[in-house]
Structures are given as structure tokens and as C-alpha cells.
């Protein structure tokens, strides 16, 4: 599986990772820290938003704590080449989704769901119709009443103002609270971070930037509102005269320009409403930026260094930067009468893993680092379900490996898995693997923590070859019938004198798997004709059913890397397969490639082409007995089958072991036509057969039997 999926409630395991789908990864537009929110919940329903591999806004929904994800691509597409153009998501108290996306000094793009809990979105619409032409950094927050707050910048970097709107669930209307809350006075702009605490107090912290150059960030200011954003005060209770300017702001820390101070980090509050701010900058007299915590001690602000980094770096220039550390997220919780804190981050010093710095008692300020993932997350930054944290003190962290070139350039990174990592702070950290490695060739290391339903070890997918990218995949995340835009079904008795009647009802998706199930049956054969010489119509009774599906007429490919991850049934008489057929000419002149086939105690890797005799194939076949794996539990585990197919050869593998290499020069049809069926597009087939010409006797095997498929993927140059 792309990401580890551990079944059961959080209480049963300290940490889980649930895969959602594949997302755009050439920059950090899905993984920016200032996404408010990437993940959000209301009651037991949790939602995720991200850009998919083609830049379409994609929504997903599950039932907490660990239900399967329902995934839906929306009709809206973003300019994902600009990492500023993030998606912000919120669900109001009535259950409607609100979405704002694709902004970097652009007109407002806002919509909401067509019904409570729905993943379908209505048309784009205005909020108030004022100051909505130069929008950046949209953020939603939900009040305890279910009403929403919307923050955004009106104007450009170095010259922009903070705008606040409020949405009333009762009227379903937006109203303007402030057109200018933080006023750059035409000389600067604020980069803020905000949070709504459990009592509904809105906390706001920000740095000032004097120009588009990030090196001009300076100082950390603070304000709060106890009436829903209408009036504002300092931490002392002194009322602000609005708008707030550089001269009138309260400062939690004075930090000069050129200190590598980053913007848009994190602010949170404890159960008593006390604010905590996390950021990073370079302390005066040092060369290494460090994570810092700002907090109130009585009536004065204190700064505490959280990290002990050793690697210097410098921030300068405009646009999204490629930085060796992420901006942090901060969470605080009351645990056993003490205030504990958790700073989420990513650092090249920890091999770019998703990591956490934990402090069990802020009064002692002793921080311990641990990794949440075993594999790197690239330029990812943390964002999480703030509403679930408030309600349950459970972290639901959005995780995706992302690239990021400096100054809005892109990295050649294929689409990467999007997932939600669930962890209850205070419980042990057991790092999990993301899977789907980036561009380097060669196998990825195995992850000892990786498991699959049924406890089977999770062999890591092979790395994407140099120069390849993912062109198609089915991850089977949507429960129910397989996606009809990808697959079509065979029905009836089809081939090889097999025992089963194929029907769509025997294929379904559950828990991120496609399950093909062979079942016993006893019913009349609707095609039966007494005395028929055709084996398909001479059988009066259907004694077993199963499923066979294929991509014919929907998807086809010529050359590439084809992967299947599956757990296959190996009882006598069962015949699971993953194979391809060419789109032109009858079998076998169309060409057949059996990437995975199993029967009679052995796996097979086959290539077939035509001969001069009708319906007679020339086979290039290799077999491997199960007993040769020297693993008595091999059949209970998931394995990865792969085909590498180019203009020179077909190479077939299982778990990185080469089983068959067939030069295409040996696949020319021997009928005098000179046609090579492996130089044409092929489509994919998945099926579970019973008995027949090759499967062997089904007895003593009892049904049902399951062929479980985790994913199918196709890569091409």
C-alpha cells in the first residue's frame, strides 16, 4: 500500500496512516503550512482537500476514527505551478463544505457544497463583493457556534492588508468585519497566523515584511478578539484602535530584518486561552536558524529556543523558497496537570522526515525529537485537523511528499500519495512509511513498521525509474463497485473450460482494496442449450461465480512500467491473474503478457504471440514454485508484480526478482505477416478463475476465496 493503513481505533494503536489518493507533487502547493485547513472534521465526518495529479481540486471524506475514504474529483482546476495557490477547506456547523483555492493576487475563487456532507460543489460565488480582486492566503476558521471566519490578504507582498469576513450559518450569508485590520500603510504587509481557541477567542500573530524579499521580515506582533473578530485588544486587555499598524502593535518579540525570520507559521492556545507562537529565526550572534517558542509568562512575553540545529541557511529573494526546514505547527495540551507542547516540523538534518519535538512540561522546557515517518517528505510542511484536535486531542496530520524548486520553479517529482496520519500525542511514536519513492532508480528500503490488513508485511513499491512518470493508477479507495470509467466486466462462461460464471457482483472495493471473490453457487445456466457442443452452453448449472474485469476500450498503453500489489489465493484449483492483451488481431496474434498468473503451486510469468496455426500460441514462459521462496507464510502476504516493457524487451518481476525477460524480436507472429503484437497498445485484465484447462481440480478447496488487490499503476516515459 502507498501509505500504511492500520485498522482499528486510535486507542488500539499509537499511530495510523490512512491513504487518500495521489496528489500533485512538483511543488508544495498541497503541503504548505498556511493551509487552513487541509483536513477538517465535524462530528464523525472528516474531510480532506488536495490537488490531484492534473491539478484538479479533489475532495475526500471518511467516518472517524478509521473509515474508508470516499474520493471525488471536482470540476475546478488550479494553477498548481504557483505554490501560493493553496486550497483552504472548512465545514460549517450545518455540515456544508466551504472551499477557497487558487489565489496569489487573484480574484476570489470560493464555493460551497451542494448539501450538508456532500462532496459535490456548487458554482463559484462572491462573499461580500468588496476587495475580492487581489486575494492571497485564504483561511477559514469555525466558531463554536458553527459560524465561520474568513481571512485573506488584499494586495501584494510588501503592500497588502488583512481582510476579515464572517459567515452566519442561520442566514447563509457573509458580512464584512474589517476591510483593513492590519494596515501596512502602503509600505509593508503583515504575514499572519491565527487560531480560534475552544472558547471562541481569536488569536492573531504576525510579522511585518517591508518588501517582497523574505529577508525583510521582522518582529512578531500579537492581538486577540473576544467578540468574534469585531473588536481587538492586546494581551494586557488594552483595546486597539483599528486598523493596527506597525507603530501601534503589541510585540511578542523584536526581531530585526535579516534574521532569517520566516512568515506564516503557527499560533495556538491552551485550555485557559493563553497564546503560544512558534516560528524560526536566527538568534543574534549565531549563524543557525532555530525553532522558537513565544509565550506569555504573567504579563510579559518570553522566548524559548526549542531546537538544537547545527546547519546554517539564509533566506533571501521573492517567491516560494526551497528551504531545508519547514515552517512549524504547534499544539498544546493539558496532560496530567501539566502543559505539554508538540512542535511539528521537517528538517534536512533528520533526512526530511515528518517529525515532532515533544515537551511533556513547558515549565521545564525539555524537548525530545522523534520522527513520524520513516521516509522523506521532501519540502512538505505540516497542516492538521484543528477541529478534531480541539474536540479529541487527536492529531490528524496531512502528509504528502512534495517537491519545491526555488522561486516558483518545479521539481520533476511524479504524483505522490496523500494521506492522513493520526496520532494521539503522549502515546509512543512509531514512524510509518509513505511509499512511492521519487525519481532515483533502484529499490526502496523495506520499512519494518509497514503492515497490511491481516498482518502481512508491506513490501515497498519499487522506485519510479529515471525519466518515467505515473500516467494512470487505480488505488481502489472508493467503497463499492470498481470505477466504471476504468473497468468493464466480463460475464458468463468465458474461456479455458473454467468452472466459474463471471459476474460484476463478485468484485467490490473495501478498505482500499479491490476484492475479486469466488463464491459457491447453484442456479441454472441462462445460456444452457441441451445437446450443445459448446462447453459454455452445454452446462445446465452454474456451480461457482467469480469476477473478471479489464480496461478494454477505456485505457490502453504501449510500453511502460506496470505494477500490481496484491495478495493472491493459492488453494488448489484457484487461478488468479494480472495480464494484458493487444488491442488488434484475434488471440494469440494480438499478444498476451501474463505479469502475474498462479495455479498448481507455482507462479508464472508468460509472453505469448501468434503462430501459423489458428488459436495456437508461441509461449515464452517461466515458472517459480511457491516452495522455492523458502517462506511458509508467502501466500498470506501482499507482493508486488511488475512488468517493464519497452521497444526491446518485456521483463517480468515479483518483489524485485526477475522471472522472465523476453526480447521483442522473439515475439513476431509466425504467420508470415511480420506483425509484432508487442509493438502495439495493450489493455489490462484482472480475474480469478477456477479449474479449467490449467487451474486443476478445485477439490478439496472450499469457497469463498478472495483475490485482494491493493493498487494497479502504469508509468511511462
LOZA-90432 format. One line per field, with one value per residue (C-alpha): x, y, z. Coordinates in steps of 0.1 Angstrom, whole numbers. Layout:
BEGIN
c1 X, ...
c2 Y, ...
c3 Z, ...
//
This chain:
BEGIN
c1 0, 12, 8, 5, -32, -36, -71, -89, -94, -66, -68, -57, -25, -5, -3, -20, -17, -47, -41, -64, -51, -23, -17, 3, 39, 61, 59, 45, 10, -6, 18, 21, 18, -7, -34, -64, -75, -62, -80, -112, -139, -174, -187, -176, -171, -136, -128, -96, -89, -59, -49, -47, -20, -37, -43, -80, -94, -101, -122, -124, -145, -144, -161, -138, -119, -107, -134, -125, -121, -146, -128, -143, -125, -143, -146, -123, -87, -60, -28, -7, 26, 24, 28, 10, -23, -33, -67, -84, -113, -138, -171, -197, -219, -247, -224, -217, -182, -166, -137, -114, -85, -61, -51, -20, -32, -61, -99, -117, -125, -150, -177, -196, -211, -245, -257, -245, -218, -217, -185, -202, -195, -218, -208, -181, -196, -187, -187, -193, -183, -158, -120, -121, -99, -64, -68, -40, -37, -73, -80, -112, -119, -150, -165, -180, -215, -208, -203, -172, -144, -125, -92, -73, -47, -59, -30, 6, 36, 51, 18, -13, -39, -57, -94, -119, -154, -179, -204, -237, -250, -285, -287, -260, -246, -212, -207, -176, -159, -128, -116, -83, -74, -36, -26, 7, 2, 13, 48, 46, 23, 16, 21, -1, -10, -43, -63, -97, -95, -121, -139, -141, -113, -95, -57, -36, 2, 22, 55, 59, 75, 89, 93, 87, 121, 116, 148, 128, 106, 109, 93, 65, 33, 1, -36, -68, -105, -131, -162, -157, -133, -152, -130, -94, -71, -36, -27, -30, -66, -58, -81, -66, -75, -82, -66, -35, -2, 35, 35, 5, 11, 20, 52, 59, 95, 116, 134, 155, 154, 180, 174, 161, 127, 101, 64, 31, 40, 18, -2, -23, -38, -42, -74, -71, -69, -31, -14, 17, 35, 60, 84, 120, 147, 184, 193, 216, 253, 246, 245, 220, 182, 164, 128, 115, 85, 69, 46, 31, 46, 23, 21, 54, 63, 91, 111, 124, 146, 131, 156, 193, 200, 236, 231, 231, 210, 199, 166, 165, 146, 110, 86, 83, 117, 133, 143, 160, 134, 97, 76, 63, 29, 24, -1, -5, -25, -31, -17, -17, -20, 9, 10, 26, 36, 42, 60, 56, 83, 105, 143, 170, 191, 165, 165, 134, 111, 79, 90, 78, 95, 77, 78, 59, 60, 66, 76, 108, 112, 129, 122, 126, 126, 110, 101, 65, 76, 105, 107, 113, 85, 105, 95, 63, 51, 26, -11, -37, -74, -77, -113, -105, -76, -99, -125, -105, -68, -60, -37, -49, -19, -20, 11, 24, 59, 63, 90, 97, 121, 134, 114, 83, 103, 92, 108, 104, 85, 57, 23, 27, 4, -18, -25, -38, -15, -34, -16, -26, 2, 15, 14, 45, 57, 60, 72, 53, 63, 49, 58, 60, 96, 107, 129, 160, 163, 167, 146, 135, 144, 118, 100, 98, 68, 47, 18, -14, -48, -42, -8, 11, 44, 42, 70, 77, 68, 97, 110, 99, 126, 146, 126, 92, 61, 28, 2, -26, -35, -64, -60, -95, -102, -139, -160, -184, -182, -149, -147, -166, -145, -115, -130, -155, -167, -168, -199, -207, -185, -157, -125, -104, -133, -131, -157, -168, -195, -182, -204, -199, -214, -182, -160, -161, -138, -133, -107, -86, -86, -103, -116, -124, -143, -150, -182, -202, -234, -263, -285, -295, -272, -293, -273, -279, -289, -294, -271, -250, -214, -202, -189, -203, -239, -238, -236, -271, -259, -237, -217, -194, -192, -162, -152, -131, -126, -105, -97, -105, -120, -112, -74, -46, -8, 22, 53, 59, 61, 30, 26, 2, 3, -19, -24, -33, -53, -32, -56, -59, -80, -76, -62, -57, -41, -30, -23, -25, -39, -32, -59, -57, -60, -75, -58, -29, -19, -28, -2, -6, 16, 9, 25, 11, -5, -8, -20, -10, 16, 36, 36, 40, 54, 45, 46, 26, 25, 9, 18, 7, -19, -51, -56, -22, 3, 41, 49, 79, 71, 89, 76, 86, 72, 59, 81, 112, 106, 116, 88, 59, 38, 45, 9, -6, 14, 10, 35, 44, 43, 59, 64, 90, 81, 100, 107, 135, 121, 95, 108, 85, 93, 79, 91, 121, 131, 133, 113, 112, 130, 117, 132, 105, 124, 112, 76, 69, 38, 49, 21, 41, 26, 56, 33, 47, 19, 41, 47, 10, -10, -23, -51, -51, -71, -77, -95, -99, -106, -114, -103, -104, -75, -48, -62, -65, -91, -109, -114, -107, -108, -139, -153, -154, -119, -105, -80, -72, -56, -41, -33, -26, -3, 11, 42, 56, 84
c2 0, 36, 45, 23, 16, 2, -9, -1, 28, 51, 36, 2, 16, 47, 59, 52, 64, 63, 67, 90, 92, 106, 143, 169, 170, 191, 219, 224, 237, 207, 208, 245, 252, 280, 258, 264, 237, 208, 184, 193, 175, 179, 153, 119, 131, 142, 158, 164, 186, 185, 190, 157, 148, 170, 200, 193, 202, 168, 162, 131, 121, 94, 84, 87, 71, 49, 46, 42, 74, 84, 104, 128, 150, 183, 202, 230, 232, 253, 269, 245, 257, 285, 271, 300, 288, 265, 250, 261, 240, 243, 227, 249, 240, 229, 205, 225, 225, 258, 260, 287, 280, 292, 327, 347, 383, 369, 373, 353, 317, 305, 278, 256, 221, 215, 198, 191, 164, 163, 162, 180, 217, 245, 273, 299, 329, 361, 366, 403, 415, 440, 439, 405, 411, 407, 378, 358, 333, 324, 309, 296, 292, 278, 294, 271, 284, 268, 302, 308, 334, 340, 358, 369, 394, 421, 433, 423, 412, 443, 462, 444, 445, 418, 414, 396, 382, 364, 337, 331, 296, 309, 332, 315, 350, 366, 400, 422, 426, 446, 457, 467, 450, 450, 481, 481, 518, 513, 505, 469, 440, 415, 378, 363, 332, 328, 304, 302, 286, 264, 294, 313, 338, 346, 349, 366, 369, 383, 395, 426, 425, 456, 443, 411, 400, 374, 388, 419, 400, 415, 414, 393, 411, 399, 407, 390, 393, 380, 391, 371, 395, 428, 445, 438, 441, 434, 406, 430, 437, 472, 480, 485, 515, 500, 494, 481, 495, 488, 517, 506, 468, 448, 429, 395, 396, 422, 405, 427, 422, 398, 373, 346, 351, 331, 341, 323, 298, 288, 301, 281, 285, 263, 254, 287, 308, 315, 320, 302, 312, 290, 302, 301, 327, 331, 344, 374, 364, 330, 316, 288, 294, 277, 268, 292, 293, 326, 325, 347, 344, 366, 399, 395, 377, 351, 333, 298, 280, 247, 231, 225, 227, 228, 237, 274, 287, 321, 334, 360, 367, 365, 337, 303, 293, 258, 258, 229, 231, 236, 262, 246, 238, 239, 221, 223, 201, 197, 163, 151, 187, 200, 219, 197, 210, 194, 212, 195, 201, 188, 192, 181, 173, 145, 133, 154, 132, 144, 149, 162, 179, 170, 187, 169, 200, 235, 246, 225, 231, 198, 189, 154, 148, 119, 110, 104, 89, 66, 81, 117, 141, 164, 201, 193, 215, 204, 211, 193, 190, 218, 209, 173, 185, 208, 181, 149, 159, 137, 149, 142, 154, 159, 142, 141, 141, 173, 190, 227, 245, 278, 309, 290, 266, 229, 196, 166, 146, 123, 124, 113, 97, 119, 106, 115, 104, 100, 102, 108, 128, 113, 78, 62, 74, 46, 60, 49, 48, 69, 47, 57, 70, 98, 98, 79, 44, 12, -5, 15, 0, -20, -5, -28, -9, -14, -37, -45, -58, -94, -85, -91, -73, -45, -47, -13, -4, -1, 34, 52, 48, 78, 96, 79, 94, 79, 81, 61, 43, 28, 28, 14, 39, 44, 17, -3, -13, -6, 27, 22, 48, 25, -10, -31, -66, -100, -121, -157, -187, -171, -192, -222, -245, -228, -236, -201, -179, -143, -116, -80, -88, -107, -75, -48, -23, -22, -7, 4, -30, -44, -78, -104, -132, -167, -180, -213, -212, -234, -219, -226, -215, -189, -198, -236, -254, -292, -311, -281, -289, -256, -261, -227, -236, -273, -269, -268, -254, -226, -241, -212, -175, -151, -118, -107, -70, -52, -17, -26, 5, 27, 26, 12, 17, 9, 3, 14, 0, -18, -27, -47, -51, -80, -109, -140, -171, -203, -231, -260, -252, -213, -194, -156, -135, -100, -98, -78, -83, -63, -42, -56, -91, -122, -141, -150, -129, -98, -108, -117, -109, -126, -103, -125, -159, -186, -222, -256, -244, -221, -186, -180, -151, -156, -138, -152, -144, -159, -189, -201, -223, -205, -201, -217, -195, -194, -191, -177, -190, -191, -206, -204, -229, -213, -236, -220, -188, -206, -187, -208, -177, -163, -168, -148, -117, -89, -89, -66, -79, -57, -55, -33, -31, -11, -14, -40, -64, -74, -81, -96, -94, -104, -84, -72, -107, -110, -140, -136, -115, -118, -98, -84, -97, -132, -121, -116, -136, -167, -164, -146, -112, -98, -83, -79, -78, -63, -32, -22, -9, -34, -32, -47, -77, -89, -121, -150, -182, -217, -251, -252, -262, -251, -244, -281, -298, -274, -301, -300, -262, -247, -213, -184, -174, -138, -122, -89, -61, -30, -10, -11, 16, 24, 46, 58, 79
c3 0, -7, 29, 59, 69, 103, 111, 144, 166, 178, 212, 198, 182, 189, 153, 120, 84, 60, 23, 3, -32, -55, -55, -74, -60, -83, -57, -22, -32, -14, 16, 27, 64, 59, 45, 69, 65, 45, 69, 88, 107, 120, 144, 130, 94, 83, 50, 30, 1, -23, -59, -78, -104, -131, -107, -101, -67, -51, -20, 2, 32, 58, 91, 121, 135, 106, 79, 42, 22, -4, -30, -56, -82, -86, -119, -106, -116, -100, -113, -93, -108, -82, -47, -32, -47, -19, -11, 21, 34, 63, 72, 89, 118, 94, 76, 44, 30, 22, -2, -14, -37, -64, -52, -55, -60, -80, -79, -52, -60, -34, -35, -11, -12, -26, 5, 41, 40, 1, -19, -48, -51, -63, -86, -78, -60, -43, -5, 0, -34, -20, -22, -39, -69, -53, -29, -13, 16, 22, 56, 72, 110, 127, 158, 185, 172, 138, 121, 100, 98, 66, 64, 34, 22, -2, -22, -29, -10, 8, 2, 14, 41, 62, 55, 77, 67, 89, 78, 96, 95, 102, 72, 50, 42, 45, 61, 62, 96, 86, 53, 68, 101, 98, 79, 60, 53, 17, 29, 42, 48, 75, 73, 100, 117, 136, 157, 174, 208, 224, 239, 206, 213, 181, 184, 158, 154, 125, 112, 91, 56, 41, 5, -15, -3, 25, 42, 51, 76, 111, 146, 159, 169, 187, 190, 202, 198, 223, 203, 170, 154, 158, 184, 192, 222, 233, 257, 286, 277, 263, 233, 199, 178, 144, 120, 137, 123, 129, 154, 174, 175, 206, 201, 215, 202, 185, 156, 132, 94, 80, 109, 86, 102, 84, 80, 83, 110, 139, 169, 193, 228, 258, 277, 296, 264, 268, 234, 222, 190, 171, 143, 134, 131, 136, 171, 171, 172, 156, 121, 125, 124, 153, 161, 188, 211, 223, 252, 280, 315, 336, 316, 297, 266, 268, 240, 244, 218, 210, 186, 186, 149, 135, 98, 88, 58, 46, 34, 7, -25, -36, -43, -26, -13, -12, 24, 44, 72, 72, 90, 122, 136, 173, 195, 233, 257, 294, 304, 340, 352, 331, 298, 271, 237, 203, 175, 141, 115, 87, 87, 63, 94, 100, 64, 56, 75, 92, 127, 161, 190, 222, 256, 284, 307, 293, 328, 324, 286, 278, 242, 226, 188, 171, 135, 124, 91, 81, 47, 35, 28, 5, 11, 29, 58, 85, 85, 105, 115, 141, 149, 158, 179, 199, 204, 209, 214, 184, 157, 121, 101, 63, 48, 13, -2, -22, -42, -44, -67, -56, -66, -80, -101, -101, -93, -116, -90, -100, -82, -46, -22, 0, 35, 69, 98, 131, 164, 199, 215, 247, 231, 216, 182, 156, 123, 92, 55, 27, -2, -39, -39, -61, -92, -81, -96, -76, -49, -18, 15, 34, 63, 93, 106, 75, 78, 58, 68, 81, 95, 63, 58, 33, 7, -5, -41, -65, -71, -102, -129, -141, -168, -160, -145, -133, -162, -147, -114, -96, -58, -51, -24, -32, -14, -36, -72, -91, -110, -143, -160, -156, -157, -177, -167, -184, -178, -182, -190, -210, -216, -209, -198, -164, -137, -128, -141, -143, -129, -117, -83, -73, -74, -48, -31, 6, 29, -1, -18, -48, -39, -65, -47, -60, -44, -45, -65, -75, -101, -137, -166, -185, -217, -214, -246, -243, -266, -274, -284, -269, -233, -224, -232, -225, -187, -172, -138, -125, -96, -88, -96, -98, -114, -144, -153, -178, -192, -229, -246, -216, -211, -232, -232, -254, -233, -197, -162, -150, -113, -92, -55, -43, -21, -42, -31, -36, -27, -52, -83, -79, -109, -102, -129, -139, -176, -208, -243, -275, -290, -326, -341, -325, -298, -297, -327, -306, -280, -243, -214, -180, -155, -127, -130, -104, -105, -92, -67, -89, -102, -139, -160, -197, -230, -260, -297, -327, -349, -383, -366, -356, -318, -311, -293, -291, -254, -236, -201, -168, -136, -100, -74, -42, -21, -37, -17, 15, 33, 45, 50, 15, 3, 33, 23, -2, -31, -59, -95, -122, -159, -175, -212, -239, -276, -269, -243, -217, -182, -155, -118, -84, -54, -75, -86, -124, -135, -173, -199, -234, -263, -285, -315, -305, -304, -341, -352, -371, -397, -424, -416, -399, -373, -337, -312, -285, -306, -302, -273, -247, -221, -186, -172, -136, -129, -105, -124, -111, -125, -163, -186, -162, -128, -118, -97, -72, -46, -17, -18, -3, -14, -10, -19, -22, -46, -29, -50, -34, -65, -102, -117, -151, -156, -189, -202
//
